[in-house]
Amino acid sequence: MTDPGQRTDRAPAPIHVAIIMDGNGRWARARGLPRTAGHRKGVDAVRRAVEAARELGIQYLTLFSFSAENWQRPAEEVADLMQLLRTYLRSELAELHKACVRVRMIGERDRLPRDIVALIDNAETVTRDNRELTVVLALSYGSRQEIASAARRLAADVAAGRLALDQLDQEKLDACLFTTGIPDPDLVIRTSGEQRLSNFLLWQSAYAELVFIDTLWPDFAKRDLEDALIEFHRRERRYGAIAGHR
């Protein structure tokens, strides 16, 4: 994808990049290893992605870490993923804080184990004033579920008389989403060659550029992110308007 000699610093980085981290299982299978080995290797790729995002000037990096649908996976695999999450939050927090990285979570917290919620709460509190990069972990997250929850909140406000029906608009719904306060993604990357959003940031990605790469997530490196940014800058974002008339 990258032309020789091209550099990503010719244009400013997008403010918000979101990544669907896919391919852990295939990475492991290709090596005759259990799926859990792919997940463990994928944690290394998370570290590389966070470091690369900081170096490239990205302000928000959202990582689709565990979907609402992932709860349907075998109990042993879910338990292993939860343990990896515990380990990551415990081992990486000091380094993230030192690097002035803020941690946020989006998703259904009440479905996560209590000790993990406590670790997330602590990470968010410790890093809340950091401004170098915000890493958003999408955990137990599903976009349709998020939108339905926001709609229920607004319907309850209307039923209780706190909000008039004709006051409902995009801004009101947007304020009820998990991502309130986070800018919409400019770029969504999916690894492993799959080309779908898989219930990830459907509302927020209405005008995002989508880049699909063949790299399996455990092999994801800074060069992959740079290539995606180069492709992003090749495109003209018109938001439904005619070029030159926005």
Residue, then its C-alpha position, 0 to 999 in steps of 0.5 A: m500500500t505504501d509508495p517508497g519514500q512516502r511519509t505520514d508526517r506530510a499531513p496532520a494525523p486524524i484526531h481519532v483512529a478506531i481499530i477492530m483488532d481481528g485475527n488472533g485466532r487465525w494467527a494461532r491456528a497458522r502456527g498450530l497453537p491454541r487461540t489463547a496464544g493468539h490473544r496473548k500475542g495480541v496484547d503485544a500488538v496493543r502496546r505497539a499500537v498505543e506507542a505508534a499512535r502517540e508518535l504519530g500524533i493521534q489524539y484518540l485511539t479506540l480499540f475494539s477489545f471485547s464485543a458484546e457478542n464475544w460473551q457467546r464464545p467458549a467459557e474457557e476462552v472468555a475466562d482467558l480473555m478476562q485474565l489477559l485484560r486484568t494483567y494488561l490493566r495491572s501491568e500497563l497502567a504505570e507506563l501509560h500514566k508516565a506517557c501521559v496517556r488517558v484511559r477510558m472504557i466504553g461498553e456495558r460495565d455491568r456485564l464485566p467481572r467486578d474486579i475488572v470494573a474496579l481496575i478500569d475505574n482506577a485506570e480512568t481516575v489515575t489517568r483522567d488529566n492526561r492529554e497526550l493520547t486517549v486510549v478508549l477500550a471498547l469492552s463488552y461493547g455492541s453498537r446496536q445495544e448502545i443505540a437501543s440503550a440511548a433510545r430507552r433513556l430518551a424515551a424515559d425522559v419523554a414519558a416522564g415529561r423531562l423532554a418534549l418529543d419534538q426536542l429529540d434530535q441527533e445531538k440528544l441521542d449522541a449525548c446518551l451514547f457511551t462515547t459522549g465527549i469523544p469525537d467521532p472516529d475519522l478512520v476505522i481500521r480492521t485487520s485480518g482482511e475482513q471487511r465489515l464493522s461487526n457492530f462497532l461504532l455504527w452511529q459514530s462511524a457514519y462519515a469515517e474512512l474505512v481501511f481494511i488490511d490483511t495483517l493479522w492483529p498479533d503482527f500489527a506494527k507501526r508500519d501498518l498504522e502508517d500505511a493506513l494513515i497514508e491511505f486516509h490522506r489519499r481520500e477526499r472527505r466530502y461528508g455528502a457535499i460536492a468537492g470544493h463546496r463544503 
